Amino acid sequence: MGDYLEIANSKLLYLWGSIIVLFVLFQSILFIRLAWKEGKKLGLTSKKMLKGLRAGMVSAIIPSIPIVLTLIAMAPVLGIPFPWIRLSVIGSGPYELLAAGIGADTMGVDGLGATGYTRYVFANSVWVMTIGAMWSGTIVFFFIKRIKKGYKKIEKRDSKWMSIITNAAFFGVICVFLAQPITTGGLALTTMLSGGILMTICALLVIKAKITWLKEFALAISMIGAMGSAVLFAQII
C-alpha cells in the first residue's frame, strides 16, 4: 500500500505544486492591482480601498484554517503535493475527501489508505478529484459572455430581478453548507447555530449600536466563536 506514497510525495509533484501556487499568487497580486486602478477611476479613496482590502484579508484568513486542517488530514493517505495543489486552487475540504473516497470505492477499496490502496487507486482518486471539479471553471470559461448577456437583458427589463437572482444564487450556495448540519444534528447543528447567533449579534451591534468597525470582523468573530463552541459542546454532547 505504501508504494503509492513515493509517487504522491515525489519531487516532481512538489515542483508542479510550487509552480501552480506561485501562479495563483501572481494572479492575486495582478487582480489587486487592477482592482486598485479601477477603484481610483471610480473615485474611491485609498483609505476606503485599504479598508476593503483589510476586511477581505481578515475574512479570508479564518476560512483558510479548516483548509489547512483538511490538508493535514489528507497528507498521510494522499501525500502533501496533490492535496496542496487542489486546496490552493479550486477545491474544498469536504469535496476533496468525498471525491478521493469515491475514487477509491470505484476501484473496490473501502476507503482512503485502506488495504489495497495502491498507486492505481491513488491515480483514480486524483482523476476523480480533478475531473469532478473542472466543470464549474469550464462552464464559466466558455459561457460567461452568454451568461452576462442574459443578466443584462434581465437588468434592462427590471433591475430588481438582477438583485433577486444574485441574492438567490448566494443563498443557494450557503444552503448547500447548511443542509448537512441541519440533517445531521448534534454537534454540527449546535456549531452552525452558534455561528449564526454570533453573526446576528454582530449585525445588531453594527446596525443598532453603530459600531461600524465591527462589520469588518463580524465573519471572523462568528467563525472563531463557532469553532470555540464546537470544542465546548464536544465535551457535553
C-alpha positions in Angstrom: 0.0 0.0 0.0 2.8 2.4 0.9 4.4 2.3 -2.5 2.0 4.9 -3.9 3.2 7.4 -1.4 6.5 7.5 -3.1 4.6 8.9 -6.1 2.3 11.0 -4.0 5.2 12.7 -2.3 7.6 12.8 -5.3 9.8 15.8 -6.1 8.0 16.2 -9.5 4.6 16.8 -7.8 6.2 19.2 -5.3 7.7 21.1 -8.3 4.3 21.3 -10.1 2.6 22.3 -6.8 5.1 25.2 -6.3 4.6 26.4 -9.9 0.8 26.4 -9.6 0.7 28.1 -6.2 3.2 30.8 -7.4 0.9 31.3 -10.4 -2.1 31.7 -8.1 -0.2 34.3 -6.0 0.7 36.2 -9.2 -2.9 36.2 -10.2 -3.9 37.5 -6.8 -1.4 40.4 -7.0 -2.5 41.2 -10.5 -6.2 41.3 -9.5 -5.4 43.6 -6.6 -3.5 46.0 -8.8 -6.3 46.0 -11.4 -9.0 46.5 -8.7 -7.0 49.3 -7.2 -6.7 51.1 -10.6 -10.4 50.6 -11.2 -11.2 52.0 -7.8 -9.2 55.1 -8.5 -11.1 55.6 -11.7 -14.4 55.3 -9.8 -13.2 57.9 -7.3 -12.6 55.7 -4.3 -10.1 57.0 -1.8 -7.0 55.0 -0.9 -8.3 54.9 2.7 -11.6 53.3 1.7 -9.9 50.7 -0.6 -7.4 49.8 2.1 -10.3 49.3 4.5 -11.9 46.9 2.0 -8.6 45.1 1.4 -8.1 44.6 5.1 -11.6 43.3 5.6 -11.1 40.8 2.7 -7.8 39.6 4.2 -9.2 39.1 7.7 -12.3 37.3 6.2 -10.0 35.1 4.2 -7.7 34.0 7.0 -10.3 32.3 9.2 -11.9 30.2 6.4 -8.4 29.1 5.5 -7.9 27.3 8.9 -10.2 24.4 8.0 -8.5 24.1 4.7 -5.1 23.7 6.4 -6.6 21.1 8.8 -8.0 19.2 5.8 -4.5 19.2 4.2 -3.1 17.8 7.4 -5.8 15.1 7.4 -5.3 14.2 3.7 -1.5 14.2 3.8 -0.9 10.8 5.4 -3.1 9.0 2.7 -2.7 11.2 -0.4 0.7 12.8 0.2 1.2 16.5 0.6 1.7 17.9 -3.0 -1.6 16.9 -4.7 -4.0 17.9 -1.8 -1.9 21.1 -1.5 -2.4 21.9 -5.2 -6.2 21.1 -5.0 -6.9 23.1 -1.9 -4.8 26.0 -3.1 -6.7 26.5 -6.4 -10.3 25.4 -6.7 -11.0 22.6 -4.3 -12.7 22.5 -0.9 -12.1 20.1 2.0 -15.4 18.3 2.0 -15.4 17.9 -1.8 -11.8 16.6 -2.0 -12.3 14.0 0.7 -15.6 12.9 -0.8 -14.2 12.7 -4.4 -11.0 10.9 -3.3 -13.2 8.4 -1.4 -15.4 7.8 -4.4 -12.2 7.2 -6.5 -11.2 4.5 -4.0 -14.6 2.9 -3.8 -14.9 2.6 -7.6 -11.7 0.5 -7.5 -13.1 -1.8 -4.8 -11.2 -0.3 -1.9 -13.1 0.6 1.3 -11.6 4.0 1.9 -8.5 6.2 1.6 -5.4 4.4 2.7 -7.3 1.2 3.3 -5.9 -2.2 2.4 -5.5 -2.5 -1.3 -5.0 1.3 -1.8 -2.3 1.0 -4.5 -0.7 3.6 -6.9 -3.5 2.7 -9.4 -6.2 3.5 -6.8 -4.4 6.7 -5.9 -4.3 7.7 -9.6 -8.1 7.0 -9.8 -8.7 9.2 -6.8 -6.6 12.0 -8.4 -8.6 11.8 -11.6 -12.0 11.8 -9.9 -11.0 14.8 -7.7 -9.7 16.7 -10.8 -12.4 15.9 -13.4 -15.2 16.4 -10.8 -14.1 20.0 -10.0 -13.3 21.1 -13.5 -16.8 21.7 -14.8 -17.6 24.9 -12.9 -14.5 26.6 -14.2 -15.0 25.2 -17.7 -18.6 26.4 -17.9 -17.6 29.9 -16.8 -14.8 30.0 -19.3 -16.9 29.0 -22.3 -20.3 30.5 -21.4 -19.5 33.6 -19.3 -20.3 36.0 -22.2 -23.7 34.4 -22.7 -24.4 34.4 -19.0 -23.5 38.2 -18.9 -25.8 38.9 -21.9 -28.6 37.1 -20.1 -28.0 39.2 -16.9 -28.0 42.4 -18.9 -31.3 41.5 -20.6 -32.9 40.8 -17.2 -31.4 44.0 -15.8 -32.9 46.1 -18.6 -36.4 44.7 -18.1 -36.3 45.0 -14.3 -33.2 45.9 -12.3 -34.8 44.4 -9.2 -34.7 40.9 -10.7 -30.9 41.1 -11.0 -30.6 41.7 -7.3 -33.1 38.9 -6.6 -31.2 36.4 -8.8 -27.8 37.3 -7.3 -29.1 37.0 -3.7 -30.9 33.7 -4.5 -27.7 32.3 -6.0 -25.7 33.4 -2.9 -28.2 31.9 -0.5 -28.3 28.7 -2.7 -24.6 28.3 -2.1 -25.0 28.9 1.6 -27.8 26.4 1.9 -25.5 23.7 0.4 -23.4 24.1 3.5 -26.3 24.4 5.9 -28.1 21.2 4.7 -25.6 18.8 6.2 -25.6 20.2 9.8 -29.3 20.5 9.8 -29.9 16.9 8.7 -27.0 15.5 10.8 -27.9 17.4 14.0 -25.9 17.1 17.2 -22.5 18.9 17.3 -22.7 20.0 13.7 -26.1 21.7 14.2 -25.1 23.4 17.5 -21.9 24.7 15.9 -23.9 26.2 13.0 -26.4 27.8 15.3 -23.7 29.2 17.5 -22.1 30.9 14.4 -25.4 32.2 13.3 -26.3 33.7 16.7 -22.9 35.4 16.9 -23.2 36.8 13.4 -26.7 38.1 14.3 -25.3 39.8 17.5 -22.5 41.4 15.5 -25.0 42.6 12.8 -27.3 44.2 15.5 -24.3 45.9 17.1 -23.3 47.4 13.7 -26.8 48.5 12.8 -28.3 49.4 16.2 -25.3 50.5 18.2 -23.5 52.0 15.2 -20.3 50.1 15.9 -19.2 50.3 12.3 -15.7 48.9 12.7 -17.2 45.6 13.8 -18.5 45.0 10.3 -15.0 44.1 9.1 -14.5 41.5 11.8 -18.1 40.0 12.1 -17.4 37.0 10.0 -14.1 36.2 11.7 -15.7 36.6 15.2 -18.6 34.3 14.3 -16.4 31.6 12.8 -13.9 31.6 15.7 -16.8 31.6 18.2 -18.5 28.7 16.3 -15.2 26.7 16.5 -14.9 27.5 20.2 -18.5 26.4 20.8 -17.7 23.2 18.9 -14.9 22.4 21.3 -17.2 23.2 24.3 -20.2 21.2 23.0 -18.0 18.3 22.1 -17.3 17.8 25.8 -21.1 17.9 26.6 -22.8 16.1 23.8 
